[in-house]
Amino acid sequence: MELFGSLSVWIIPLLIAAILLYGTYKKVPTYESFVEGGKEGITISFAIIPYLVGMLVAIAVFRASGAMEAFVGVIKPLFSMIGVPSEIVPLAIIRPISGNAALGMTSDLLSTYGTESFIGRLASVIQGSTDTTFYVLTVYFGAVGIKKMGDALKVGLLADLVGLAAAIIAVVFIFGY
């Protein structure tokens, strides 16, 4: 086990060294390529800032206006009918919107109910089974200049719904709740 612990520290530096050595062997100007990639990264960063700010403002308005709480109130009875605790509902709603907020909610659920509880396990599996769809669409579509993302949004939210359902089914069947 000790061997893997010390090896894992060296994997990234060795990978970078291997890429640089291979590039040098192939006579690629590695430093110039690195600098050019850095320039492109900064350009892309500036290009997506308006999309990120717009998404963050929309999230803040959604939460501050009380719309999220109202939506949670509508959804809770549906979750209760299938045996999902109401504490999970805000996590299921916020996960496609904000990864940091979802991680904070998951951390809070784990500290409140414990890692071995149904709520703790379900929150953890939801965290791993779903994605931050709105963030992904905002950043990646914004980076390449795609303005129309309606179909991708529908598919992303459907994937989140399937991930949520799979998480519930997996925790119920695997852990026998």
C-alpha positions as CSV (number, residue, x, y, z in Angstrom):
1,M,0.0,0.0,0.0
2,E,2.9,2.3,0.7
3,L,4.2,1.9,-2.8
4,F,0.9,3.2,-4.3
5,G,0.8,6.1,-1.9
6,S,4.3,7.4,-3.0
7,L,3.6,6.5,-6.7
8,S,0.4,8.6,-6.8
9,V,2.4,11.7,-5.9
10,W,4.6,11.3,-9.0
11,I,2.0,10.3,-11.6
12,I,1.1,13.9,-12.7
13,P,4.7,15.2,-12.8
14,L,5.8,12.1,-14.7
15,L,2.9,12.5,-17.1
16,I,3.8,16.1,-17.8
17,A,7.5,15.2,-18.2
18,A,6.5,12.4,-20.7
19,I,4.4,14.8,-22.7
20,L,7.2,17.4,-22.8
21,L,9.8,14.8,-23.8
22,Y,7.6,13.3,-26.5
23,G,6.9,16.8,-27.9
24,T,10.6,17.6,-27.9
25,Y,11.3,14.2,-29.6
26,K,8.8,15.1,-32.3
27,K,10.4,18.5,-32.7
28,V,7.3,20.4,-31.4
29,P,8.2,23.8,-29.9
30,T,6.9,22.8,-26.5
31,Y,7.4,26.1,-24.6
32,E,5.9,28.1,-27.5
33,S,3.0,25.7,-27.6
34,F,2.5,26.0,-23.9
35,V,2.4,29.8,-24.1
36,E,0.0,29.7,-27.1
37,G,-2.3,27.4,-25.1
38,G,-2.1,29.8,-22.2
39,K,-3.1,32.7,-24.4
40,E,-6.1,30.7,-25.7
41,G,-7.1,29.8,-22.2
42,I,-7.2,33.5,-21.1
43,T,-9.2,34.4,-24.2
44,I,-11.7,31.7,-23.5
45,S,-11.9,32.7,-19.9
46,F,-12.8,36.3,-20.8
47,A,-15.3,35.0,-23.4
48,I,-17.2,32.9,-20.9
49,I,-17.3,35.4,-18.0
50,P,-20.6,37.0,-19.1
51,Y,-22.2,33.6,-19.3
52,L,-21.0,32.7,-15.8
53,V,-22.1,36.0,-14.3
54,G,-25.5,35.6,-15.9
55,M,-25.9,32.1,-14.5
56,L,-24.8,33.1,-11.0
57,V,-27.2,36.0,-11.0
58,A,-30.0,33.8,-12.2
59,I,-29.2,31.3,-9.4
60,A,-29.1,34.0,-6.8
61,V,-32.5,35.4,-8.0
62,F,-34.0,31.9,-8.1
63,R,-33.0,31.3,-4.5
64,A,-33.6,34.8,-3.1
65,S,-37.0,35.2,-4.7
66,G,-38.4,32.1,-2.9
67,A,-39.0,30.3,-6.2
68,M,-36.8,27.4,-5.1
69,E,-38.7,27.0,-1.8
70,A,-42.0,27.1,-3.7
71,F,-40.7,24.5,-6.2
72,V,-39.5,22.3,-3.3
73,G,-42.9,22.6,-1.7
74,V,-44.6,21.4,-4.9
75,I,-42.2,18.5,-5.4
76,K,-42.0,17.2,-1.8
77,P,-45.3,15.3,-1.9
78,L,-44.2,13.5,-5.1
79,F,-41.0,12.4,-3.4
80,S,-42.8,11.4,-0.3
81,M,-45.1,9.1,-2.3
82,I,-42.1,7.1,-3.5
83,G,-40.5,7.1,0.0
84,V,-37.8,9.7,-0.5
85,P,-37.2,11.8,2.5
86,S,-38.1,15.5,2.2
87,E,-34.6,16.5,3.2
88,I,-33.3,15.2,-0.1
89,V,-35.6,17.3,-2.3
90,P,-33.6,20.6,-2.1
91,L,-30.4,18.7,-3.1
92,A,-32.2,17.0,-6.1
93,I,-33.3,20.5,-7.3
94,I,-30.1,22.4,-6.7
95,R,-27.7,19.8,-8.1
96,P,-28.3,20.6,-11.8
97,I,-28.0,24.3,-11.0
98,S,-24.9,24.7,-8.7
99,G,-22.3,22.1,-7.9
100,N,-21.0,24.1,-4.9
101,A,-24.4,24.6,-3.4
102,A,-25.2,20.9,-3.9
103,L,-21.9,19.9,-2.3
104,G,-22.7,22.2,0.7
105,M,-26.1,20.6,1.0
106,T,-24.6,17.1,0.8
107,S,-22.0,18.0,3.5
108,D,-24.8,19.3,5.7
109,L,-26.9,16.2,5.2
110,L,-24.0,13.9,6.0
111,S,-23.1,15.8,9.2
112,T,-26.7,15.9,10.3
113,Y,-27.8,12.4,9.5
114,G,-24.5,10.5,9.2
115,T,-22.8,8.7,6.3
116,E,-24.5,5.4,7.1
117,S,-28.1,6.7,7.1
118,F,-30.5,6.4,4.2
119,I,-30.4,10.2,3.7
120,G,-26.6,10.3,3.8
121,R,-26.2,7.5,1.4
122,L,-28.8,8.8,-1.0
123,A,-27.3,12.3,-0.9
124,S,-23.9,10.9,-1.7
125,V,-25.2,8.7,-4.6
126,I,-27.2,11.7,-6.0
127,Q,-24.1,13.8,-5.8
128,G,-22.2,11.2,-7.9
129,S,-25.1,10.3,-10.3
130,T,-26.1,13.7,-11.5
131,D,-24.3,16.7,-13.0
132,T,-24.4,20.5,-12.9
133,T,-26.3,20.8,-16.2
134,F,-26.8,24.5,-16.2
135,Y,-23.1,25.2,-15.3
136,V,-21.9,22.8,-18.0
137,L,-24.1,24.3,-20.7
138,T,-23.2,27.8,-19.7
139,V,-19.4,27.2,-19.6
140,Y,-19.0,24.9,-22.6
141,F,-21.6,26.3,-24.9
142,G,-20.5,29.8,-24.0
143,A,-16.9,29.0,-24.7
144,V,-17.6,28.0,-28.3
145,G,-20.3,30.6,-28.9
146,I,-23.4,28.4,-29.1
147,K,-26.5,30.5,-28.3
148,K,-29.3,27.9,-28.8
149,M,-29.1,25.2,-26.2
150,G,-32.7,24.2,-25.7
151,D,-32.3,20.6,-26.9
152,A,-29.1,20.1,-24.9
153,L,-30.8,21.5,-21.8
154,K,-33.7,19.1,-22.2
155,V,-31.4,16.1,-22.6
156,G,-29.2,17.3,-19.7
157,L,-32.1,17.7,-17.4
158,L,-33.5,14.3,-18.5
159,A,-30.1,12.7,-17.8
160,D,-30.2,14.3,-14.3
161,L,-33.7,12.9,-13.7
162,V,-32.6,9.5,-14.8
163,G,-29.5,9.8,-12.5
164,L,-31.7,10.8,-9.6
165,A,-34.1,7.9,-10.2
166,A,-31.1,5.5,-10.6
167,A,-29.7,6.8,-7.3
168,I,-32.9,6.2,-5.5
169,I,-33.3,2.7,-6.9
170,A,-29.7,1.8,-6.2
171,V,-29.7,3.0,-2.6
172,V,-33.0,1.2,-1.9
173,F,-32.0,-2.1,-3.5
174,I,-28.3,-2.2,-2.5
175,F,-28.7,-1.0,1.0
176,G,-32.2,-2.4,1.5
177,Y,-34.0,0.6,2.8
